[in-house]
Amino acid sequence: MTAIEVEEGIFKGAALVTASYLVLFSATMVIQGLSRFGMERKALKAKKHFDRYTDPRMRPLDRAVGNLLEWLPVFLGLFWLSIALGADTVMLGWAYVIGRVFYCVLAYSGQGISRTVGAKAPILLATVPMYAVLGMLGREVFTRALA
């Protein structure tokens, strides 16, 4: 069995990609929580009922957080497996993180996720490239693992 070595620069780049994704995820959770708290406060002041699960203003916030969480194991799993197998996929990792930022911007702006019906066409500008990146990471993993 031959050991696979990962260059220090690639490893550090992969660590920065991972840290950036986790910071983005944490930031979206903070935005979600602060937004919910603000909505609850306004409703309380107005003596109105606030249900965070049915309030349409929460949908884009919830979807941004949920989507980041849903795809986190797939992205980080493929990304780190590719790195461990000797691939320099740091730029693919950055492309994915930038796509995730774009997804959140579209979701929060209301351009990508409707408050009533869910996803809108512009969100595809973020999701399709991210799926392509996942495909490329998967190809690297399987190509190298089967070699």
Secondary structure, DSSP 4 states (H G I P E B T S, - for coil): -PPPP--HHHHHHHHHHHHHHHHHHHHHHHHHHHHHHHHHHHHHHTT----TTT-TTHHHHHHHHHHHHHHHHHHHHHHHHHHHTT---HHHHHHHHHHHHHHHHHHHHTSSB-SSS-B-GGGHHHHHHHHHHHHHHHHHHHHHHH-
